[in-house]
Amino acid sequence: MRFGLRGKFMIAFSVISVALWTATITYTFPAVEARLSLAAQGQAYEALFWEFQRNILFAGISGTIVSLIVAWFFAGRLIKPLEKMVKGMERAARGDLTGKIIVTTGDQVESLASSYNSMMKQMAKLINKVALAAEQVFDAVSTLDDNSREVVDATQQIATTIQQVARGTDHQAANLKMTSSNLEDMSTTVQDVVGSVATVEQQAGQANKVIKGGTKAITEAVRQMDIINGTVNDSAETVELLGRRSKEIGQIVEAISAIAGQTDLLALNAAIEAARAGEHGRGFAVVAEEVRKLAEQSAVSTKQIDDLIKHIQQETMNAVEAMRNGTNEVSTGIGLVHKAGEAFENISNVINSVSDEVQRVSQASKKMAEAAGSAAVAVEEVSSIALETTSSAQQVAASTQQEAAIIEDLGNAAQRLSVVAKDLKELIKNFKV
């Protein structure tokens, strides 16, 4: 409380400061004319003094009351918005971002509340986006984990299939090596048969010349018939040996055909497993297709050889039958000397037939020798390809196993990311938006 003079009047005033507000209370005393002459107005001055004291006391009490009222009013305007702010922040601290703070003071507190509401709104949007992203990450990680498991299983199946193909190819290479050796033996045998057939052809020509002589005695004819009989028997044995060799060749060809079929089946299985693997098995599918083509070519070649062998066997049976007929004719000629002329003519015809058959057998034997040589070369090539296929299959199997390990690591990382996404979802549940 302060006092002062303003002209002829005495005044009292008080200043109240509350936060940002300042109130000034002024009280003006009734007009009192200042009279300085105490001697003339002593009694009046004394009365005025006491009145002045009362007025000062009244003004002080009034100013204090007004100051308290003003302070209470302005303190209420400041504290209530702040209490709302505190309660709103406590709700936000508990995770409830839905509440708004409504303040209409028209000052900085209202601006602060508006900024707080905007911040909570943006934070709610952010949490919603984070929740959606966490859900998407969790779903994507689950899908990635499932896909990685499927890819690992498919890769392991491919590796197993490739290993089976490698083992089958090793077995096939061993069989092909044995087949190549057998074909070389067969080629040597066929060359011997060709030589024997040439000998038979030469002897048949000599017999034909003997028959055409016709002037020798019956004894000489019988002797010649005996020679012819022995020669025919030898030829029959040679032709029968050729038949047995042809059967052995047929068995070898059947073994080659079985190997080609097994190779085709293994290549088909490998192509199927590579197709299941998708992009990862495309390279091996090309290798499997080339193996399958080679197997088909081998099957076609063995089919041709088999047809040729069957033809040779049929011709051999015909030759054996013809030689047996010749033997019967010779026996008949020996028993029927008086029909020597007729017998000689029959023998000449038979010998001519045998000569023709021998020529055909000779030609067939030469072709068979050439086919056996070609088959041996083809088998060598197939054997080399089988060895290369085994090496390639082993390399592909190793690469597939490395790829499976990488994909398994990716699956483990996806599982760890799934745990992180799940924890993030649990944290977001603590917020109410």
Buried (B, 14 or more C-beta within 10 A) or exposed (E): BEEEEEEEBBBBBBEBEBEEBEBEBEBEBEEBEEEEEEEEBEEEBEEBEEEBEEBBEEBBEBBBEBBEEBBEEBEEBBEEBEEBBEEBBEBBEEBBBEBEBEBEBEEEBBEBBBEBBEEBBEBBEEBBEBBEEBBEBBEBBBEBBEBBBEBBEBBBBBBEBBBBBBEBBBBBBEBBBBBBEBBBBBBEBBBBBBEBBBBBBEBBEBBBEBBEEEEBEEEEBBBBBEBBBEBBBBBBEBBBBBBEBBEBBBEBBEBBBEBBBBBBEBBBBBBEBBEBBEEBBEEBBEBBBBBBEBBBBBBEBBEBBBEBBEBBBEBBBBBBEBBEBBBEBBEBBBEEEEEBEEBBEBBBEBBBBBBEBBBBBBEBBBBBBEBBBBBBEBBBBBBEBBBBBBEBBBEBBEBBBEBBEEBBEBBEBBBEBBEEBBEBBEBBEEBBB
